[in-house]
Amino acid sequence: MDGLKQELSQTSRRLSDYRKRLSEVQERLAAVEQVTLVTQTRELQEDDYYNMLRNEDDDDKIYDNLFLDSTQLKASGGAT
């Protein structure tokens, strides 16, 4: 009978340990899901902003003006 009690006690300890580990994994998974959601939201916002810039009127293309090559830049009066 003592052998059964000892085995039951060990099984109970293992079960408790597994539950603790599962809880820790669930917490980490929740954190990863939150980071993923924030990252995906930011990427969608950036895509929307990019598309908005690309769809401006031809006279007011902000995006294109961000990437002028050096031959298009005016001298700023600084030393070269």
C-alpha positions in Angstrom: 0.0 0.0 0.0 2.9 2.4 0.8 4.2 1.8 -2.7 0.9 3.0 -4.2 0.9 6.1 -2.0 4.5 6.9 -3.0 3.7 6.4 -6.7 0.5 8.5 -6.4 2.5 11.3 -4.7 5.2 11.2 -7.4 2.5 11.3 -10.1 0.8 14.2 -8.4 4.1 16.2 -8.2 4.8 15.5 -11.9 1.3 16.6 -12.8 1.8 19.8 -10.8 5.1 20.4 -12.6 3.5 19.9 -16.0 0.7 22.3 -15.1 3.3 24.9 -14.1 5.3 24.5 -17.3 2.1 24.7 -19.4 1.1 27.9 -17.6 4.6 29.4 -18.4 4.3 28.3 -22.0 0.8 29.8 -22.3 2.1 33.1 -20.9 5.0 33.2 -23.4 2.6 32.4 -26.2 0.3 35.2 -25.2 3.3 37.6 -25.2 4.4 36.4 -28.7 0.9 36.8 -30.0 0.7 40.3 -28.7 4.0 41.3 -30.3 2.9 39.6 -33.6 -0.3 41.6 -33.5 1.4 44.9 -32.9 4.0 44.1 -35.6 1.3 43.2 -38.2 -0.7 46.3 -37.3 2.3 48.5 -37.8 3.2 46.9 -41.1 -0.4 47.4 -42.3 -0.3 51.0 -41.3 3.0 51.5 -43.1 1.6 49.9 -46.2 -1.4 52.1 -46.1 0.8 55.2 -45.6 3.0 54.1 -48.5 0.0 53.6 -50.8 -1.4 56.9 -49.8 1.9 58.6 -50.8 2.1 56.7 -54.1 -1.5 57.7 -54.9 -1.0 61.5 -54.5 -1.8 63.8 -57.5 1.0 64.1 -60.0 1.6 67.7 -58.9 2.0 66.7 -55.3 3.9 63.4 -55.1 5.4 63.5 -51.7 6.9 60.0 -52.0 8.8 60.7 -55.2 10.3 63.9 -53.7 11.7 61.8 -50.9 14.1 60.0 -53.2 15.6 62.7 -55.4 19.0 61.8 -56.8 22.0 64.0 -56.1 21.8 65.8 -59.5 18.4 67.1 -58.5 19.4 68.6 -55.2 20.0 72.3 -54.8 23.1 73.5 -53.0 22.4 74.4 -49.4 25.2 76.9 -49.1 27.3 74.7 -46.9 30.9 73.9 -47.4 31.6 70.9 -49.6 
